Amino acid sequence: MSRVAQRGGASSANRAGDGEDICPVCKTSRYLNPNMRFLVNPECYHKMCESCVDRIFSHGPAQCPVAGCRRTLRKNKFRKQTFEDIQVEREVDIRRRVADVFNRREEDFDTLLDYNNYLNDVEDLTFNLIYKIDLEESEKKLESYRLDNEQSISQNKALASQESQSAEMRKMMEQEQAKLRREAARREEEQLRREREEGRQEVINKLAAGDGDASKIARESHSIVLKKSSARRAALERQQQLTNESNGATKTNFSIKGLKQKVEPEPEKPYDPFGGLSDARDSYVLQDDYDVDWLRSFKQDPRHNVGGYDFKEFYDRALCDAFSGLGVFIEDEMAGKELSSIAPGSVTAAAQAVTEGNTNEAKIIAEDVF
């Protein structure tokens, strides 16, 4: 067997063995039967071919033939699969079922925050239904809301249907008006072409008869064409205005919104990533420059004037170190701590020993630079 035949046989086997193209009940492959259709039932979302559905469920409800599934299915619930991924199919059905119950509008709430909270609760419920988190409780919550708000749900459905019909009618009217405008433009262009042709022929006849100056005849003919086109354009505009007024007067579907008093939400504060903390210095004010004798030489040194280095960073760091101890009171911080375990004389003795040990060392002189 050639390599081409081997590859063809392997690809055929792969297509025939693909689980997406094989009925799990009768094991029929789409590769062998291209006209085979798969159907799914929203009860369990197990797909099977159309012939298996007719054979198993034609005589009434029956248990799902897929191993491990004990759902009772009915033939009228089977439908063609819309999405290739069955999980997407299930999620779309769940979202459609939830949206059919939770169909309140933004104008039904006093504030935008209440409406956003409502949408958040609906999304949480939808998430639980999709991923089967507290499934029984979520189903009970959905059914309870449907029973408690049955009247408002039906009213919102009717309003949505009315808005959909109005939008469809508006779209059809716009398409019809666009068609009429195109036809009017075509007729106007045809009329203008015919008038130009008639004017040209009239000019030729006058020139042939020798009734006057050629330039004067051409100017008169051109002015006549312009007057006719202006009059025709004005007539079309008046007709269009009358048509728009008649269309506005014949509208009967209207809805009144915004009668419910709205409460203006409080303006949101700007986002603070530091949670109220500020890097502003309360103990000192940083200046652009300081006139210090020993610092002048460093300012003139090229090694300290390289790109990316700024003396203000040194000023800020030095001042921060100098003033960092201000406002720190050790007595207040240590007031709540237990000091009874430390012997009173031990600290004094230790301090005296350190002082005696450092008598021979050089003294450290700390001068304030600023």
N, C-alpha and C positions, 0 to 999 in steps of 0.2 A: 504494500500500500504506500502511495506517495505521501510526502509530508503535507501537501495541500489537502489531500483527502483526510489525513489524520487531523489536521487543524479544523477542517469542516465538520468532521464527526465530533470532535471535542466541543466545538462551539454549539453544535446542535444539542449535545448532551447537556451542556450548561444551560441552554435556554429551556430545555425540557425539564431540567431539574430545579429550575428557579422556583422557590416557594411562592413568589408573587404571581406566577402564571399557571399554577396548578390548583385545582379545586380540592380542598381538604377532605371532601366527602367521597367523591367518585374518582379522584386522582386523575381527572382528565386535564390534559395540558393545552394551553392556548396555542402552543406551537403546532400541535396536530389539528386543532380546531380553531382557526383564527376568528370565527364568528361567535365564539363563546363569550357570554356576558356574565360578569360577577355582580352579585347583589349583596347588600348588607342590611342588617336589622338593627335599629337603634337600641334594642334591648341588650344585646351583647356585643355587637359590632364584629361578629364572625362572618366573613364573606364566604359565599359558595356560589356555584354556577346556577344559572337560571333553570336548567333542567332539573337539578336536585331540588330546588325550591318548589317547582311544579309537582315533582314526584312525592315529596315528603309532606308538604303543607296544603295540598289541594283539597284534602278531605277534612280539614279542620286544624285547630291548634295542635302542635306537637313539640316535643322537647328538641332543643338544639342538638344536631348530630355530632357536633365537634366534641371530642373527648374532654371530659372535665367540666363541661358547661351544662347546667341543669335548668337553664331558662326556658320558659314556655314561649314559643314564637308563633306568630300569625302571619299568614301570607300577605295580607294587605299592608303590613308594616315594612316589608322588604322594599328597598329602593336601590337605584343605581348609585354606586360610589362616586362621589364628586372629586375627592382628593386622593392622591396616590398613597399618602401616609394615613393609615387608619386612625392614628392618634390625633392628627389634625382634623379628621372628619368628626371624631368624637368631641373635640374641644369646640369646634364650630357649632355643633348641635347644642351643647351645653350652654354656650354663650347666647345662642339664639333663644333658648328656653328661659334663661334668666332675664334677658332683656325684654322678653314678652311679658314678664311679671313686674319687674322693676323698671317701669317706663315713665317715671316722674320727670318733669322738666325743670329747667333752671328757674322759670318764673313761679314755680310752686313753693320756692323757699324764700325766706326773708333776707338772707345774706348769701354771698358767694361761698363763705366758709361752710355754711350748712350744706350747700349743694356739693361741695367737694368732699365733705365728710360722708355724705350719702353715697357718692360714687366710690369712695374708698371702702365702705362697708359692702357694697355690691361686688366689688372686685375681690375682696376677701372671701365672700361666699362662693364666688365663681371659682376661685383658686382651690378652695376646699373640695368642691364638686369635681373638678378636673383631676386632681391628684388623690381623691378618695381619702381626705382628711376629715375625720368626724362626719362620715357620709350620712349616717342616719339623722344626726342632729341638724346637718345642713339641709337635708331634704325636708325635715319638719319645719325648719325656719322658713324655707321657700314656700311651702304649702300654707303655713300659718299666715304669712304676709299676703298671699293671694286671696285667702278667704276674708281677711280683715279689710282689704282694700279693693274688693272686687268692683265696686262701682267706679272708683277713680281710675282703675286700670282700664275698664271698658271705655270711659270717657276719653282717656288719653289715646287709646287705640283709634277711636273714631276721629279725634282731632288729627292724629298722624295720617290717617287715611285721607281726610279732607285736604290736608296740606299736600299730600302726595298727588292727589287729583288736581289741585290748583296748580302745582308746579308743572304737571304734565300738560294741562291746558295752556299755561303760560308759554311753555316751550313750543307747543304746536302753533300758538298765535304768533310767536316770534319767527318761527320758520315760515309761516304763511306771509307775514309782513316782509320778510327778507326776499321771498319769492316774488311778491308784488313789486318790491323796489327794483329787483333785477329786471323784471319785465318792463317796468316804466323806464329804466335807464336804457334798455335795448330799444324801446320804441322812440325815446328821445333821440338816441344816436341815429336811428334810421331816418327820423324826420329831419334832423339836422343835415344828414348827408343828402337827402332829397332836395332840401331847400338850397343847399350849396350848388347842387347840380343844376337846379332851375335858375339860380342867380347867374351861374356861369354861362348857361345857354342864352339867358336874356342879354347879358353883356355882349356875347358874340353876335347876337342878332342886331343889337343897336350899333355895334361897330361895323357890321356888314352893311347896314342901311346908311351909315354916315350921319347919324342924328346929332352929333356933338363931339366934344373933346373926349379922347379915350381915357385920360386920367380922371376927368370929372365923372364919366360913366362908371368907372371902377369904384370910386369912392361912394357914389350913391348906392350902388349895388351892395357894397360891403355894409353900409349903415343900415340898409333895409334888412339884411340877414341878421345883424346884431339885435335890432329891435324885435324881430320875430322870435329869436331865441330867448331874449329876456322876458318877453310876454309869456312864452310857453313855460319857462322855468318858474315864474311867479304863479302861474295857474296850477302847476304841479305842487308847489309848496302849500298853497291854500287848500288843495284837495287832501294832501297828507295831514294837515292840521285838523281838518274836519273829520277825517277818519280816526285820528287819535282821540279826539273829543268824544266821538260816538262810541269807541271801544271803552273809554273810561266810564261813560254813562251806563253802559250795559253790564258792567260787572256787578254781580249779586253776591258772590262769596266774599265775606269779609269776616275778620276776627279782631276782637279788641283785646289787647294785651297791655300789661303794665299797670293795671288798676290796683294791684296789691302794693301796699307801701313797702318800699325797700329801705333797709337800714344800711347806711354807708359803713363799710368795714374800716377799722382803724388802719392808718398807714403803717406798713411794715418798716421796722427799723433797719438800717443798713447792717449787713452781715459783719460781725466782729470775730475774726478768727482767733483772737487772743483772749476772748471771754472777759473783756473789760480791762485787761492789763494794758499798761502803757509804758513805753520806753522813754518817756519824757523825764528829764532830770529836774527834780524839785529843789535840790540843794545848791545848785550852781547854774550859771548861764555860760554856755560855751561861746567863746569869742573866735573870730576868724584868725587872729594872730596875737602873740604875746611877746613883749619886748624884754627879753632876758639876755644877759651878757653872754653866758656860755653857750646859749642856743644859737647865736648868730653864726658861729663858725659851722655848725651842722647844717644850717640853712643854705650856706654858700658852698658846701661840699657837694660835688657832682654825684658822689656815691649815694647821697640821701635824696637826690632829686630825680631818681629814675622814674620811669613811667609806672603808674599804678600805686605809688606811695604818696600819702598825703599827711602832712604834719598835724592836721586837725584830728586824725585818728589817734596820734600820740597824745595830743592835748586831752582828748576825751577820755582816753584810758587812764592817764595820770590823775585827772580830776576825779574820775570815778573811784580810783583806789584811795585817793585822799579823803573823800567824803563818804566812803562806804560805811564807816563806823558810826557816823552821825545818825541819831534816831534809834540806835540799838542800846537798850538798857538791860544790862545783865541782871540786875537785882529783880526787875519785873519778870524776866524769863525764868529765873531760878526760884521765884517765890513759891511756886507750887511743887517743887521737888523736895524729896526727903534728903536732908543733910545730916541726920542724926547718926548715920552709920560711919561718918568720917570723924575721926578724933580731932578735937580742936587744936591740939598741939602738933599734930603730924604735919599739917600744911605749913605751919610756921617753921618747924625744924627743917623741912625739905627746902623751903625758900632760903633759909639761912645757909644751908650747905651749898646750895647753888651759888649764892653770893660770895661765899668764901672761896669757892673753887675758881671763880672768875676774876679774882683780884689781880692776878698776874697777867691777864689778857689785855689786849689793847682795847681802848674805849671806842665804841661805835658812835659816831656823830651823824645824826640824820638831819640834814638841812632841808627846809621847805623851799623847793625850787620856785614856787610862784608867790 
